[in-house]
Amino acid sequence: MNTMKENILITGGTGLLALNWALALRDKYNVYLVMHSRKIQLSGAFFVSFSLDDIDDIEANIEKIKPKIVIHTAGLTSVEECEANHDLAHHTNVVLAENIAKVCSKLNITFVHISTDHLFAGNEMMLDEMHSLNPQNEYAKTKAEAEVRVINVNAKSLVVRTNFYGWGTTYRRSFSDMIFSELKSGKKLTLFHDVFYTPIYMGVLIQAIDDLLKDNTVGIFNIVGDERLSKYQFGKKLAKRFGLDEALIIKGDFAGQSNLIHRPSDMSLSNKKACNALDRELGNVDEHLDMLYQDYESGLIQELQKL
């Protein structure tokens, strides 16, 4: 361990965002990743295991690690799973977030809570942080409640609403991974032309949060890309950037899907507050896909897929 570096602790340590965070910042921080059931190893990261159910256990471990920052990425993100098991969704997304936020408040440690863009009805576009929440399913309800609980127990939290993509592992793929692998295999896939969002590449998201923390920024922030587009448009752009066959992407109709759990058809968020705080734009999809491509060329994908 490099004692000259400061420590950061990330929950959900084997998940997509936590692993990319470790890869992005392992040269700058000693990154501690909290594992649950899955056991892996990643060069330049330290893995620890303790229960987020037990406040005393959380406190003992955080006092031992002495992180400058704690980032809470752990959660139950499957809309279907949350709908099937309300108790598990509430416990994982609300109770655990409140537990760790409470300990960080007590120990005066910077706390970052990763939220979602699924919090609204989906009939308006580019919503800002002041817009009233209107969650449409159990996943969204638990994430909305988690925001309230976190801020109530830790007023100095940075709560991040986002929708990210990037290179994943063999066991946890992001939306861009799915599109890339299907097209590379020559398979057709259907993407909705009537579901809109403001996606952000994980590398940009991580850097934006790190920069906000330098200024001790707190409160709720939408950290998303500058551009609103449909899932179908995103897929077409990704195919073009990687030289894959765009004709394999079929235009699907979300409005005609009666078998899916109800969810918002427009999740786009305004990032103006974050851009003003950072004094820069966060970038559009083409710029972010260039970064995705560069990380592919650099071998990042190989390191992740060994996990």
C-alpha positions, 0 to 999 in steps of 0.5 A: 500500500502506498501510504502517500496516497489517500484512501477511498472506499467503494461499496458494491466492489465487484460491480461495474461502476466500482471496478471502473472507478478503481481502474480510473483512480488507482494511481491517485488513491489507495482504492478499497473495494467492499466485496459481498459474495463474489471474490475477485482480484484486481491489480492496484485495488484492495478488497475488503469484506464486511456487512453493510447490515451492521452499523457497528461493523461498518464503523469498525472497518471504516475506522480501520481503513480511514478513507477520505471518501466513501462511495456507495455504489451497491444496490439492487438495480434490476427493475424486475427483481425489485418488483418481484421482491419488495422487501429485498429491494427496500433493504438493499437500496434504502437500509444499506444506503442509510446505514453507511451514510449514517456512519460517514456522518458520524466519522465526518467522512465525505460520502457519495451516494449513487442514485438513478435517472429512473425517478420520474414519470417519464413524460417530460424531458431534461429534468433538473434537480428541483423537479418533484419525484414521481417514481413508477416502479419499486426500483425507482421508489426505493432509490427515491426513498434512499435519497431522502434517507441519505440526506436526512442522516448525512446532510453533507452527502453528494447524491449523484443521479446518473445513467452510465455505460462502459466496459464491464466484466464477463459476469456484469455487462453494461448496455454498451457491452450488450450492444457491442457483443451482439453486433460483433457476433453478427446477431440482430438486436432490437432497441427502443426508439421511444425510450430516451435518456442522457447516458454518460461514459463511466470515465467521464462520470468518475472524473466529474465526481472526483472534481466536485469532491475537490471543492467539497460539493454536496447535495443532489447533482445530475451527472449525465451526458449533454445529449438526450437520445433514444436507446436506438440512436445510441446503438446506431452511434456505437455501431458506427464508431466501432465499424459494426453493422448498423443494419443489425439494429432493429427499431423497437417500440417500447409503447407496445410492450405490454409484458414489461414492468412499467418504467419511464420512457423519458429519463433524460436529465439536465446536467446544467447544475453540474456543468456550472459547478465544474465550469465545463460541459460533460460531453456528448455521446460521440465524444464519450464513444470515442473514449469507449473506443480508446479504452478498448484499444488500450486493453482495458476491456481485457483486464476487466474480462479476466475478472 
